[in-house]
Amino acid sequence: MIYAFARDGGLPASKRLAHVSARHRTPEAAIWAAALLSFAFVIGAKALEASGTPVYTIVVSCTVIFLFPLLRAPDRARAAELWRHQVAAHGPVEPGARGVSRCSLYWHWPRWC
């Protein structure tokens, strides 16, 4: 996700994080940034460990709490653009195009019920 956001210019130091190594053909800086941030997060969770709650529980809880709102952030940004009448050009993937959203809704509907 770090590479994808950096590739689209959505992170600080995007140019560095989006660089793909010619030797390994992977975004090395993005991988190392993710590893270091994850390590720092676990160390921080260990420091905040309260009343015997396992670190694993803290990390999973925080991941669930923060991941879902972050996945909705692009939709909220798009809605804000529409509200301000400052609609930018669509990116290469438009989920509403050609009924993709409708098809995925119908496909997953029985699984939700």
MDAnalysis code that builds the backbone (N, CA, C; Angstrom):
import MDAnalysis as mda
import numpy as np

u = mda.Universe.empty(339, n_residues=113, atom_resindex=np.repeat(np.arange(113), 3), trajectory=True)
u.add_TopologyAttr("name", ["N", "CA", "C"] * 113)
u.add_TopologyAttr("resid", np.arange(1, 114))
u.add_TopologyAttr("resname", ["MET", "ILE", "TYR", "ALA", "PHE", "ALA", "ARG", "ASP", "GLY", "GLY", "LEU", "PRO", "ALA", "SER", "LYS", "ARG", "LEU", "ALA", "HIS", "VAL", "SER", "ALA", "ARG", "HIS", "ARG", "THR", "PRO", "GLU", "ALA", "ALA", "ILE", "TRP", "ALA", "ALA", "ALA", "LEU", "LEU", "SER", "PHE", "ALA", "PHE", "VAL", "ILE", "GLY", "ALA", "LYS", "ALA", "LEU", "GLU", "ALA", "SER", "GLY", "THR", "PRO", "VAL", "TYR", "THR", "ILE", "VAL", "VAL", "SER", "CYS", "THR", "VAL", "ILE", "PHE", "LEU", "PHE", "PRO", "LEU", "LEU", "ARG", "ALA", "PRO", "ASP", "ARG", "ALA", "ARG", "ALA", "ALA", "GLU", "LEU", "TRP", "ARG", "HIS", "GLN", "VAL", "ALA", "ALA", "HIS", "GLY", "PRO", "VAL", "GLU", "PRO", "GLY", "ALA", "ARG", "GLY", "VAL", "SER", "ARG", "CYS", "SER", "LEU", "TYR", "TRP", "HIS", "TRP", "PRO", "ARG", "TRP", "CYS"])
u.atoms.positions = np.array([
    [0.824, -1.180, 0.000],
    [0.000, 0.000, 0.000],
    [0.872, 1.248, 0.000],
    [2.005, 1.185, 0.682],
    [2.898, 2.341, 0.707],
    [3.378, 2.659, -0.703],
    [3.766, 1.632, -1.433],
    [4.226, 1.844, -2.809],
    [3.107, 2.432, -3.668],
    [1.904, 1.896, -3.542],
    [0.790, 2.370, -4.366],
    [0.470, 3.832, -4.074],
    [0.422, 4.204, -2.799],
    [0.151, 5.598, -2.456],
    [1.298, 6.500, -2.905],
    [2.529, 6.037, -2.742],
    [3.686, 6.849, -3.150],
    [3.736, 7.007, -4.665],
    [3.411, 5.943, -5.388],
    [3.407, 5.997, -6.849],
    [2.435, 7.059, -7.346],
    [1.313, 7.227, -6.639],
    [0.312, 8.211, -7.026],
    [0.569, 9.579, -6.418],
    [1.700, 9.739, -5.700],
    [2.058, 11.030, -5.118],
    [1.301, 11.375, -3.859],
    [0.810, 10.373, -3.139],
    [-0.010, 10.626, -1.968],
    [0.707, 10.566, -0.642],
    [2.031, 10.417, -0.640],
    [2.784, 10.341, 0.614],
    [3.954, 11.309, 0.589],
    [4.407, 11.731, 1.778],
    [5.658, 12.483, 1.806],
    [6.788, 11.591, 1.300],
    [7.731, 12.166, 0.628],
    [8.867, 11.434, 0.045],
    [8.385, 10.409, -0.974],
    [7.345, 10.745, -1.700],
    [6.761, 9.814, -2.669],
    [7.752, 9.351, -3.722],
    [8.583, 10.260, -4.177],
    [9.517, 9.898, -5.239],
    [10.454, 8.776, -4.779],
    [10.955, 8.886, -3.564],
    [11.866, 7.877, -3.028],
    [11.134, 6.559, -2.738],
    [9.942, 6.653, -2.154],
    [9.196, 5.450, -1.795],
    [8.661, 4.713, -3.024],
    [8.452, 5.411, -4.117],
    [7.911, 4.790, -5.325],
    [9.000, 4.233, -6.236],
    [10.256, 4.466, -5.890],
    [11.356, 3.982, -6.734],
    [11.431, 2.457, -6.676],
    [11.526, 1.844, -7.859],
    [11.634, 0.387, -7.961],
    [13.077, 0.032, -8.272],
    [13.650, -0.863, -7.492],
    [15.025, -1.296, -7.673],
    [15.177, -2.029, -9.003],
    [16.195, -1.656, -9.774],
    [16.452, -2.335, -11.046],
    [16.963, -3.754, -10.807],
    [17.690, -3.944, -9.736],
    [18.268, -5.255, -9.452],
    [17.220, -6.271, -8.988],
    [16.394, -5.861, -8.026],
    [15.422, -6.786, -7.438],
    [14.017, -6.636, -8.021],
    [13.795, -5.546, -8.749],
    [12.496, -5.214, -9.326],
    [11.402, -5.150, -8.264],
    [11.739, -4.569, -7.123],
    [10.790, -4.354, -6.029],
    [10.977, -2.940, -5.506],
    [9.955, -2.362, -4.876],
    [10.099, -1.033, -4.267],
    [10.789, -1.153, -2.898],
    [12.111, -1.202, -2.908],
    [12.865, -1.472, -1.677],
    [12.583, -0.466, -0.572],
    [12.565, 0.822, -0.903],
    [12.349, 1.839, 0.135],
    [10.975, 1.680, 0.775],
    [9.963, 1.375, -0.017],
    [8.616, 1.186, 0.531],
    [8.565, -0.044, 1.435],
    [9.253, -1.103, 1.039],
    [9.279, -2.326, 1.847],
    [9.970, -2.068, 3.183],
    [11.122, -1.403, 3.136],
    [11.839, -1.099, 4.383],
    [11.055, -0.128, 5.259],
    [10.402, 0.839, 4.650],
    [9.582, 1.778, 5.431],
    [8.456, 1.037, 6.136],
    [7.793, 0.116, 5.435],
    [6.713, -0.664, 6.049],
    [7.247, -1.528, 7.188],
    [8.397, -2.138, 6.981],
    [8.977, -2.993, 8.024],
    [9.341, -2.171, 9.260],
    [9.978, -1.031, 9.055],
    [10.384, -0.193, 10.191],
    [9.179, 0.396, 10.915],
    [8.164, 0.827, 10.167],
    [6.956, 1.362, 10.815],
    [6.223, 0.271, 11.592],
    [6.180, -0.933, 11.045],
    [5.536, -2.041, 11.760],
    [6.275, -2.379, 13.043],
    [7.597, -2.407, 12.954],
    [8.414, -2.688, 14.137],
    [8.203, -1.608, 15.203],
    [8.198, -0.346, 14.785],
    [7.988, 0.753, 15.730],
    [6.591, 0.671, 16.357],
    [5.609, 0.275, 15.564],
    [4.251, 0.141, 16.086],
    [4.160, -0.941, 17.151],
    [4.801, -2.071, 16.920],
    [4.777, -3.160, 17.895],
    [5.523, -2.762, 19.168],
    [6.653, -2.074, 19.025],
    [7.394, -1.595, 20.205],
    [6.529, -0.613, 20.991],
    [5.835, 0.285, 20.284],
    [4.929, 1.225, 20.950],
    [3.782, 0.513, 21.644],
    [3.249, -0.526, 21.013],
    [2.172, -1.298, 21.629],
    [2.671, -2.009, 22.883],
    [3.905, -2.492, 22.821],
    [4.488, -3.152, 23.999],
    [4.634, -2.155, 25.142],
    [5.009, -0.925, 24.811],
    [5.154, 0.101, 25.848],
    [3.803, 0.462, 26.462],
    [2.734, 0.353, 25.657],
    [1.400, 0.710, 26.143],
    [0.622, -0.482, 26.695],
    [1.269, -1.625, 26.748],
    [0.604, -2.842, 27.215],
    [-0.020, -2.583, 28.585],
    [-1.341, -2.756, 28.635],
    [-2.057, -2.399, 29.858],
    [-2.719, -3.618, 30.480],
    [-2.567, -3.753, 31.732],
    [-3.227, -4.771, 32.560],
    [-3.163, -6.173, 31.964],
    [-1.999, -6.537, 31.452],
    [-1.797, -7.892, 30.986],
    [-2.392, -8.211, 29.623],
    [-2.875, -7.208, 28.890],
    [-3.404, -7.455, 27.550],
    [-2.247, -7.802, 26.631],
    [-2.318, -8.904, 25.906],
    [-1.214, -9.273, 25.018],
    [-0.997, -8.240, 23.910],
    [0.239, -8.088, 23.514],
    [0.591, -7.132, 22.466],
    [-0.141, -7.483, 21.174],
    [-0.267, -8.773, 20.891],
    [-0.960, -9.206, 19.680],
    [-2.378, -8.640, 19.633],
    [-3.079, -8.679, 20.754],
    [-4.448, -8.168, 20.817],
    [-4.480, -6.675, 20.548],
    [-3.534, -5.948, 21.099],
    [-3.469, -4.499, 20.883],
    [-3.210, -4.191, 19.415],
    [-2.257, -4.890, 18.805],
    [-1.905, -4.631, 17.408],
    [-3.079, -4.958, 16.492],
    [-3.724, -6.090, 16.688],
    [-4.853, -6.474, 15.837],
    [-6.017, -5.507, 16.025],
    [-6.287, -5.100, 17.232],
    [-7.380, -4.159, 17.480],
    [-7.128, -2.832, 16.786],
    [-5.926, -2.317, 16.908],
    [-5.590, -1.047, 16.256],
    [-5.648, -1.177, 14.735],
    [-5.207, -2.305, 14.213],
    [-5.254, -2.520, 12.769],
    [-6.687, -2.493, 12.270],
    [-7.572, -3.184, 12.963],
    [-8.975, -3.214, 12.552],
    [-9.597, -1.834, 12.675],
    [-9.309, -1.141, 13.754],
    [-9.904, 0.174, 13.985],
    [-9.455, 1.180, 12.930],
    [-8.173, 1.163, 12.552],
    [-7.655, 2.181, 11.647],
    [-7.703, 1.798, 10.177],
    [-7.708, 0.522, 9.857],
    [-7.645, 0.118, 8.454],
    [-8.917, 0.430, 7.696],
    [-10.070, 0.134, 8.249],
    [-11.308, 0.324, 7.521],
    [-11.592, 1.792, 7.210],
    [-11.433, 2.728, 8.149],
    [-11.623, 4.134, 7.762],
    [-10.609, 4.601, 6.713],
    [-9.381, 4.089, 6.773],
    [-8.386, 4.497, 5.780],
    [-8.726, 3.985, 4.388],
    [-9.346, 2.822, 4.306],
    [-9.740, 2.301, 3.002],
    [-10.873, 3.125, 2.388],
    [-11.627, 3.813, 3.212],
    [-12.712, 4.652, 2.713],
    [-12.245, 6.076, 2.407],
    [-11.007, 6.421, 2.738],
    [-10.500, 7.785, 2.544],
    [-10.595, 8.263, 1.094],
    [-10.227, 7.458, 0.091],
    [-10.364, 7.954, -1.287],
    [-11.808, 8.282, -1.665],
    [-12.758, 7.499, -1.173],
    [-14.163, 7.788, -1.465],
    [-14.592, 9.101, -0.815],
    [-14.138, 9.329, 0.417],
    [-14.481, 10.586, 1.093],
    [-13.843, 11.776, 0.395],
    [-12.608, 11.600, -0.099],
    [-11.950, 12.691, -0.821],
    [-12.698, 13.000, -2.114],
    [-13.141, 11.956, -2.799],
    [-13.901, 12.148, -4.037],
    [-15.226, 12.844, -3.750],
    [-15.895, 12.451, -2.668],
    [-17.152, 13.094, -2.295],
    [-16.932, 14.564, -1.963],
    [-15.820, 14.880, -1.306],
    [-15.509, 16.285, -1.005],
    [-15.277, 17.080, -2.283],
    [-14.609, 16.468, -3.268],
    [-14.423, 17.141, -4.557],
    [-15.763, 17.421, -5.222],
    [-16.637, 16.443, -5.186],
    [-17.949, 16.627, -5.791],
    [-18.738, 17.710, -5.063],
    [-18.612, 17.749, -3.734],
    [-19.317, 18.749, -2.935],
    [-18.835, 20.155, -3.281],
    [-17.531, 20.299, -3.498],
    [-16.958, 21.623, -3.820],
    [-17.005, 21.931, -5.315],
    [-17.541, 21.020, -6.106],
    [-17.615, 21.178, -7.564],
    [-16.232, 21.333, -8.181],
    [-15.250, 20.629, -7.631],
    [-13.884, 20.649, -8.151],
    [-13.502, 19.237, -8.574],
    [-14.230, 18.689, -9.495],
    [-14.038, 17.303, -9.899],
    [-12.803, 17.197, -10.779],
    [-11.864, 16.368, -10.340],
    [-10.650, 16.107, -11.117],
    [-10.920, 14.955, -12.082],
    [-9.995, 14.752, -12.979],
    [-10.128, 13.625, -13.913],
    [-10.025, 12.313, -13.144],
    [-10.762, 11.321, -13.609],
    [-10.715, 10.013, -12.971],
    [-9.347, 9.378, -13.179],
    [-8.983, 8.520, -12.254],
    [-7.741, 7.769, -12.381],
    [-7.921, 6.610, -13.350],
    [-6.914, 5.736, -13.425],
    [-6.994, 4.630, -14.373],
    [-8.056, 3.593, -14.014],
    [-8.459, 3.541, -12.748],
    [-9.482, 2.579, -12.330],
    [-10.655, 3.352, -11.769],
    [-11.802, 3.140, -12.319],
    [-13.020, 3.777, -11.829],
    [-13.992, 2.665, -11.452],
    [-14.195, 2.418, -10.138],
    [-15.000, 1.280, -9.726],
    [-16.434, 1.320, -10.230],
    [-16.976, 2.496, -10.486],
    [-18.353, 2.586, -10.941],
    [-18.502, 2.372, -12.437],
    [-17.397, 2.308, -13.140],
    [-17.453, 2.181, -14.591],
    [-17.956, 0.806, -14.998],
    [-18.766, 0.784, -16.028],
    [-19.261, -0.458, -16.637],
    [-19.956, -1.375, -15.633],
    [-20.542, -0.810, -14.609],
    [-21.317, -1.628, -13.687],
    [-20.510, -2.534, -12.777],
    [-19.225, -2.257, -12.605],
    [-18.392, -3.124, -11.771],
    [-18.901, -3.137, -10.337],
    [-19.257, -1.980, -9.826],
    [-19.749, -1.913, -8.444],
    [-21.044, -2.705, -8.294],
    [-21.938, -2.556, -9.237],
    [-23.209, -3.256, -9.179],
    [-22.999, -4.773, -9.251],
    [-22.109, -5.206, -10.138],
    [-21.841, -6.638, -10.269],
    [-21.235, -7.203, -8.990],
    [-20.302, -6.473, -8.391],
    [-19.682, -6.987, -7.174],
    [-20.691, -7.020, -6.031],
    [-21.593, -6.052, -5.997],
    [-22.637, -6.065, -4.970],
    [-23.516, -7.298, -5.123],
    [-23.964, -7.581, -6.342],
    [-24.806, -8.754, -6.573],
    [-24.053, -10.048, -6.302],
    [-22.781, -10.073, -6.589],
    [-21.984, -11.277, -6.382],
    [-21.839, -11.598, -4.894],
    [-21.614, -10.550, -4.085],
    [-21.361, -10.758, -2.656],
    [-22.608, -10.707, -1.797],
    [-23.724, -10.290, -2.352],
    [-24.935, -10.128, -1.552],
    [-25.321, -11.396, -0.803],
    [-25.340, -12.586, -1.439],
    [-25.732, -13.792, -0.676],
    [-24.785, -14.104, 0.468],
    [-23.552, -13.712, 0.369],
    [-22.584, -13.995, 1.432],
    [-22.803, -13.108, 2.650],
    [-23.406, -11.943, 2.441],
    [-23.648, -11.023, 3.556],
    [-24.892, -11.385, 4.332],
    [-25.810, -12.078, 3.697],
    [-27.110, -12.384, 4.345],
    [-27.017, -13.619, 5.219],
])
